[in-house]
């Protein structure tokens, strides 16, 4: 799957659209500085080209991602049947002054309530002078909805899966 195919999938697949619009954290997997794997939840956005999140500049993952930029993550539901998007990609780190808009947008999606969001922004502005913006360009995307796409590949009756009448 090349990057153009990934972008098309990201913009057109209904399962992916559902997942990236929901207040579900990315469960980011990366390699630590000691060579051991780590996994952490992060609030993120999809900006149309890459997955983006921000974190304090002193966070361990900033150093680790700078040293080992290859990552994997999942965004998935916890209800039955789960919707799952598994992604592999390459991370880059950029230090920005203040609170990046991507961080505000990702947090707003998760906080939801505007009054709580205003208080969060007030506290965040008081305590934040700069942040690391992590951009993950996807290199591989797998989607599983357990109805039409189930790993490993199997024969699927699409008409039955989508409730269409049988001939």
C-alpha positions in Angstrom: 0.0 0.0 0.0 1.6 3.3 -1.1 1.0 6.7 0.6 -1.6 7.8 -2.0 -3.6 4.6 -1.3 -3.3 5.3 2.5 -4.6 8.8 2.1 -7.5 7.7 0.0 -8.4 5.0 2.5 -8.1 7.5 5.4 -10.6 9.9 3.7 -13.1 7.4 2.4 -13.3 4.3 4.6 -16.3 4.5 7.0 -14.7 2.5 9.7 -11.6 4.7 9.7 -13.7 7.9 9.7 -15.7 6.6 12.6 -12.6 5.8 14.6 -10.7 9.1 13.9 -13.7 11.2 14.7 -14.4 9.4 18.0 -12.8 10.4 21.3 -10.6 7.3 21.3 -6.9 7.7 22.2 -4.2 6.3 19.9 -2.4 3.5 21.7 1.1 4.3 20.6 3.8 1.6 20.5 7.4 2.7 20.2 10.9 1.5 21.2 12.4 3.1 24.3 16.0 4.3 24.7 16.8 1.0 26.4 15.6 -1.0 23.4 12.4 -2.2 25.1 8.9 -1.6 23.7 6.6 0.9 25.2 2.9 1.6 24.7 1.1 4.8 25.8 -2.3 6.3 25.1 -2.2 9.7 23.4 -4.9 12.2 22.2 -4.3 12.9 18.5 -5.8 14.3 15.3 -5.6 13.3 11.7 -4.7 16.4 9.7 -5.4 14.9 6.3 -1.8 13.8 5.7 -0.5 12.5 9.1 -1.5 11.7 12.7 -0.4 14.5 15.0 -0.2 14.8 18.8 1.7 17.1 21.2 3.4 16.3 24.5 5.6 18.1 27.0 9.2 18.5 25.6 10.6 16.6 28.6 8.5 13.5 28.0 10.4 10.3 27.7 8.7 9.5 24.4 10.2 12.6 22.8 13.7 11.4 23.2 12.8 7.8 22.3 10.9 8.8 19.1 13.8 11.0 18.1 16.2 8.1 18.4 13.8 5.4 17.0 11.1 7.1 14.8 9.5 3.8 13.6 6.2 3.4 15.4 3.0 1.4 15.5 -0.4 2.2 17.0 -4.0 1.1 17.2 -7.2 3.1 17.5 -10.0 0.8 18.5 -13.3 0.5 20.2 -13.9 -1.7 23.2 -17.4 -2.8 22.4 -18.4 -6.0 20.6 -17.8 -6.2 17.7 -14.7 -4.0 17.9 -13.6 -1.6 15.1 -9.8 -1.6 14.8 -7.3 0.5 12.8 -3.7 -0.6 13.1 -1.1 1.8 11.7 2.6 1.7 11.2 4.5 4.8 10.4 7.5 7.2 10.9 7.4 9.8 13.6 9.1 13.2 13.5 9.5 15.7 16.3 9.2 19.5 16.2 9.4 21.8 19.2 6.9 24.7 19.2 6.4 27.6 21.5 3.1 27.7 23.5 0.3 25.2 23.0 0.0 23.8 19.5 -3.4 24.0 17.9 -3.2 20.2 17.2 -3.0 19.6 21.0 -6.0 21.9 21.6 -8.0 20.2 18.9 -7.2 16.7 20.1 -8.0 17.6 23.7 -11.3 19.3 22.7 -12.4 16.0 21.0 -11.7 14.1 24.2 -12.9 16.7 26.8 -16.1 17.5 24.9 -17.6 19.9 27.4 -16.8 23.5 26.5 -16.7 24.8 30.1 -14.3 22.0 31.0 -12.3 22.8 27.9 -12.0 26.5 28.8 -10.7 25.6 32.3 -8.3 23.0 30.7 -6.9 25.7 28.3 -6.5 28.2 31.2 -4.4 25.8 33.3 -2.5 24.6 30.3 -1.5 28.1 29.2 -0.3 28.9 32.7 1.9 25.8 32.8 3.1 25.4 29.2 5.8 27.4 27.4 6.6 24.9 24.7 5.6 21.4 23.5 6.9 18.7 21.2 4.6 18.1 18.2 4.9 14.5 17.0 3.8 13.9 13.4 3.4 10.3 12.3 3.3 9.7 8.5 1.5 6.4 8.0 3.3 3.7 6.0 0.8 0.9 6.5 -2.9 0.8 7.6 -5.0 -2.2 8.4 -8.7 -1.9 9.2 -10.7 -4.6 10.8 -14.5 -4.4 11.5 -15.1 -8.2 12.1 -18.0 -8.1 9.6 -16.5 -7.3 6.2 -12.8 -7.4 7.1 -11.4 -9.9 9.5 -7.7 -11.0 9.8 -6.6 -13.4 8.6 -8.4 -13.0 5.2 -11.6 -15.0 4.8 -14.5 -15.3 2.4 -17.1 -12.6 3.3 -20.7 -12.5 2.2 -20.9 -8.7 1.7 -24.6 -8.7 0.9 -25.3 -10.5 4.2 -22.8 -8.4 6.1 -24.5 -5.1 5.0 -28.1 -6.4 5.3 -28.8 -6.5 1.6 -31.4 -8.9 0.4 -30.2 -12.2 -1.0 -31.1 -13.3 -4.5 
